[in-house]
Each structure stands twice: as C-alpha cells, then as structure tokens.
C-alpha cells in the first residue's frame, strides 16, 4: 500500500500529464475515471460539461456565477469566445433587459 504522500505525488503527476494528453485512472486494474486537461481540447463546449460545472459549483457551495469567476481567476477558461463575441453577447443582453 502506498503512503499518503506517495499517493499525493501520483495524483499531481496524473494532473500534470492530463494537461497534454488523456489520462485513464485505474482502480484495482479496472478503468475508473478519465482525466482530460481543459486546454487539450475544446472541452468546455462538449455535452455535459456545463452541467458538470454547475454541479461543481454546488459542491463548492458557491453560486454558479461566483464559481465561474473563481475558476477563471485560476486560469481555467469557462467560455470559449473572443472578446468581441463576449461584447456582442453583453450588448444583446443589455438590449434584452431594456425591453423587458
């Protein structure tokens, strides 16, 4: 059995490896989880990822908007848009709110 600090080192190594490639996590010789680095592909746009983000916010006991701001400060992109696209979305929202 590995000591806790050895497990911790393996976990960090797996996280580092996931930045560049897929990492399959095994549990007693059985596949248990798949780690995908958020920068390795357009993961945020994949089905189910937004729902997972909402669940993560709930687990962190944070409002979704606060959680998104938090992970953004950590360098984890939550949206995949250019600054121009974001501004267009904000303009559309402002217009919609004026009409509501």
KEFI-297850 format. One line per 4 residues: number of its first residue (from 1); their letters; for each residue x negated, y negated, z of N, C-alpha, C. Coordinates in Angstrom, 2 decimals. Atoms other than C-alpha are relative to their C-alpha. Example, Ala and Ser with C-alpha at 12.3 -4.5 7.8 and 13.67 -1.06 7.14 Angstrom:
1> AS> -0.89/1.19/0.00/-12.30/4.50/7.80/-0.90/-1.20/0.00 | 0.82/1.19/-0.06/-13.67/1.06/7.14/0.77/-1.09/0.73
//
This chain:
1> XXXX> -0.85/1.18/0.00/0.00/0.00/0.00/-0.89/-1.24/0.00 | 0.76/1.25/0.05/-1.31/-3.45/-0.89/0.32/-0.87/1.19 | -0.23/0.98/-1.05/-1.76/-6.01/1.81/0.72/-1.20/-0.60 | -0.82/1.10/0.50/0.43/-9.10/1.56/-0.80/-1.00/-0.81
5> XXXX> 0.79/0.98/0.76/-2.40/-11.37/0.37/-0.36/0.56/-1.37 | 0.27/-0.60/1.30/-3.19/-8.88/-2.42/1.24/-0.07/-0.88 | -1.25/0.14/0.76/0.48/-8.87/-3.48/0.15/-1.42/-0.49 | -0.11/1.40/0.37/0.42/-12.64/-3.49/-0.91/-0.33/-1.18
9> XXXX> 0.94/0.22/1.10/-2.66/-12.66/-5.74/0.54/0.60/-1.30 | -0.59/-0.64/1.19/-0.93/-10.25/-8.16/1.16/-0.82/-0.54 | -1.12/0.82/0.44/2.16/-12.44/-8.24/-0.48/-1.24/-0.72 | 0.54/1.20/0.65/0.11/-15.53/-9.06/-0.61/0.35/-1.35
13> XXXX> 0.59/-0.42/1.27/-1.76/-13.62/-11.76/1.10/0.25/-1.04 | -1.12/-0.25/0.92/1.54/-12.49/-13.30/0.61/-1.32/-0.48 | -0.53/1.31/0.40/2.81/-16.09/-13.28/-0.92/-0.69/-1.00 | 0.95/0.60/0.94/-0.37/-17.29/-14.98/0.10/0.69/-1.36
17> XXXX> -0.08/-0.75/1.26/-0.08/-14.53/-17.60/1.29/-0.34/-0.75 | -1.29/0.30/0.62/3.58/-15.43/-18.25/-0.01/-1.33/-0.74 | 0.09/1.27/0.72/2.51/-18.87/-19.42/-0.32/0.22/-1.48 | 0.44/-0.26/1.38/1.06/-17.30/-22.58/0.73/1.14/-0.67
21> XXXX> -0.59/-1.20/0.58/2.98/-14.08/-23.07/1.10/0.53/0.93 | -1.00/-0.67/-0.83/5.81/-11.89/-21.79/-0.71/0.87/1.03 | 0.55/-0.87/-1.04/5.12/-10.08/-18.51/1.12/0.90/0.50 | -0.98/-0.97/-0.49/7.03/-6.92/-17.64/-0.40/0.40/1.42
25> XXXX> 0.25/-0.32/-1.41/7.28/-6.42/-13.87/0.55/1.40/0.27 | -0.37/-1.38/-0.27/7.35/-2.80/-12.80/0.25/0.21/1.49 | -0.29/-0.39/-1.38/8.78/-1.28/-9.62/0.03/1.52/0.03 | 0.11/-1.46/-0.07/7.67/2.28/-8.93/0.10/0.64/-1.39
29> XXXX> 0.07/-0.50/1.38/6.90/2.91/-12.62/1.28/-0.18/-0.80 | -1.23/0.31/0.73/10.30/1.55/-13.69/0.02/-1.50/-0.30 | -0.11/1.43/0.29/10.83/-1.77/-15.50/1.00/-0.65/0.95 | -0.83/0.67/-0.99/12.27/-4.24/-13.00/0.39/-1.40/-0.43
33> XXXX> -0.28/1.38/0.40/12.02/-7.73/-14.47/-0.90/-0.38/-1.17 | 0.78/0.51/1.11/10.76/-9.65/-17.45/-0.25/-1.48/0.26 | 0.36/1.40/-0.23/8.88/-12.92/-16.96/-0.37/-0.63/-1.34 | 0.27/0.73/1.23/8.82/-15.45/-19.79/-0.34/-1.43/0.39
37> XXXX> 0.38/1.38/-0.29/6.94/-18.72/-19.48/0.89/-0.97/-0.76 | -0.93/0.93/0.64/9.23/-21.65/-20.22/-0.63/-0.76/-1.16 | 0.66/0.68/1.11/6.61/-23.17/-22.53/-0.30/0.93/-1.16 | 0.39/-0.96/1.03/6.04/-19.99/-24.50/1.01/0.09/-1.13
41> XXXX> -1.02/-0.02/1.05/9.27/-20.33/-26.46/1.07/-1.03/0.36 | -1.09/0.93/-0.28/12.41/-22.40/-26.66/1.00/0.68/0.93 | -0.77/-0.80/-0.95/13.71/-20.55/-23.62/1.23/-0.73/0.52 | -1.11/0.74/-0.60/15.97/-23.34/-22.35/1.25/0.06/-0.87
45> XXXX> -1.14/-0.06/0.89/18.20/-23.03/-25.42/0.61/1.37/-0.15 | -0.50/-1.37/0.15/18.69/-19.29/-25.10/1.26/0.22/0.84 | -1.25/-0.27/-0.74/22.08/-17.91/-23.99/-0.29/0.46/1.44 | 0.11/-0.41/-1.40/22.43/-17.59/-20.22/-1.00/-0.80/0.81
49> XXXX> 1.04/0.72/-0.74/19.51/-19.84/-19.32/0.61/-1.16/0.79 | -0.64/1.11/-0.72/21.69/-22.82/-18.41/0.78/0.51/1.21 | -0.72/-0.59/-1.13/23.83/-20.56/-16.22/-0.99/0.37/1.10 | 1.03/-0.35/-0.98/20.66/-19.31/-14.52/-0.52/-1.25/0.70
53> XXXX> 0.42/1.28/-0.59/19.62/-22.94/-13.96/1.01/-0.44/1.06 | -1.04/0.36/-0.96/22.95/-23.62/-12.26/-0.05/0.90/1.24 | 0.12/-0.93/-1.14/22.55/-20.51/-10.09/-1.21/-0.34/0.85 | 1.21/0.37/-0.74/19.03/-21.57/-9.16/0.24/-1.23/0.85
57> XXXX> -0.33/1.20/-0.77/20.32/-24.97/-8.09/0.83/0.37/1.23 | -0.84/-0.43/-1.12/22.93/-23.26/-5.93/-0.84/0.70/1.07 | 0.88/-0.69/-0.95/20.29/-21.00/-4.35/-0.89/-0.98/0.76 | 0.83/1.03/-0.63/18.18/-24.08/-3.63/0.83/-0.95/0.85
61> XXXX> -0.93/0.85/-0.74/21.26/-25.66/-2.04/-0.13/-1.46/-0.44 | 0.13/1.33/0.58/20.96/-28.63/-4.39/1.09/-0.19/-1.05 | -0.87/0.29/1.13/23.35/-30.36/-6.76/-0.80/0.24/-1.27 | 0.68/-0.32/1.25/22.55/-29.40/-10.35/-0.84/-1.17/-0.50
65> XXXX> 0.75/1.16/0.48/21.50/-32.94/-11.30/-1.27/-0.21/0.81 | 1.18/0.15/-0.85/19.13/-33.13/-8.33/-1.02/1.11/-0.27 | 0.89/-1.13/0.29/17.72/-29.69/-9.13/-0.72/-0.22/-1.32 | 0.60/0.29/1.30/17.13/-30.68/-12.76/-1.09/-1.06/0.15
69> XXXX> 1.00/1.04/-0.24/15.31/-33.83/-11.60/-1.21/0.59/0.72 | 1.08/-0.62/-0.76/13.26/-31.74/-9.15/-0.91/0.84/-0.90 | 0.84/-0.85/0.85/12.09/-29.16/-11.70/-0.66/-0.82/-1.10 | 0.62/0.88/0.99/11.44/-31.93/-14.22/-1.26/-0.65/0.56
73> XXXX> 1.19/0.57/-0.65/9.06/-33.57/-11.74/-1.12/1.02/0.12 | 1.00/-1.07/-0.07/7.31/-30.19/-11.52/-0.57/0.33/-1.38 | 0.50/-0.23/1.34/6.72/-30.32/-15.27/0.75/1.07/-0.77 | -0.81/-1.01/0.67/9.44/-27.84/-16.20/1.10/-0.71/-0.80
77> XXXX> -0.98/0.66/0.86/11.42/-29.11/-19.18/1.35/0.67/0.12 | -1.35/-0.53/-0.11/15.15/-28.70/-18.79/0.79/-0.28/-1.28 | -0.63/0.28/1.28/16.20/-30.30/-22.04/-1.05/0.08/-1.09 | 0.92/-0.12/1.12/14.68/-29.82/-25.44/0.43/-1.01/-1.07
81> XXXX> -0.39/1.08/0.91/15.32/-33.19/-27.08/-1.10/-1.05/-0.03 | 0.92/1.13/0.10/13.28/-36.09/-28.31/0.58/-1.16/0.81 | -0.48/1.19/-0.72/13.54/-39.44/-26.53/1.12/-0.68/-0.79 | -1.04/0.59/0.85/15.58/-40.70/-29.50/1.33/0.73/0.17
85> XXXX> -1.22/-0.79/-0.15/18.07/-37.85/-29.18/0.64/-0.22/1.37 | -0.52/0.25/-1.34/18.41/-38.43/-25.45/0.68/-1.37/0.03 | -0.59/1.33/0.02/19.06/-42.14/-26.05/1.33/0.01/-0.75 | -1.26/-0.10/0.74/21.73/-41.29/-28.65/1.08/0.64/0.87
89> XXXX> -0.95/-0.64/-0.90/23.38/-38.96/-26.14/0.47/-0.97/1.08 | -0.36/0.97/-1.04/23.29/-41.68/-23.48/0.92/-1.08/-0.56 | -0.86/1.00/0.64/24.80/-44.21/-25.90/1.40/0.56/-0.21 | -1.30/-0.65/0.20/27.57/-41.76/-26.76/0.75/0.12/1.31
93> XXXX> -0.62/-0.12/-1.32/28.24/-41.14/-23.07/0.51/-1.36/0.48 | -0.42/1.35/-0.40/28.35/-44.89/-22.35/1.27/-0.40/-0.74 | -1.17/0.33/0.80/30.83/-45.37/-25.19/1.23/0.77/0.48 | -1.09/-0.84/-0.47/32.95/-42.49/-23.97/0.55/-0.50/1.34
97> XXXX> -0.42/0.48/-1.32/33.00/-43.85/-20.41/0.74/-1.34/-0.11 | -0.70/1.26/0.20/34.08/-47.31/-21.66/1.42/0.22/-0.48 | -1.32/-0.29/0.56/37.01/-45.75/-23.49/0.89/0.76/0.99 | -0.78/-0.83/-0.94/38.07/-43.55/-20.57/0.77/-0.82/1.00
//
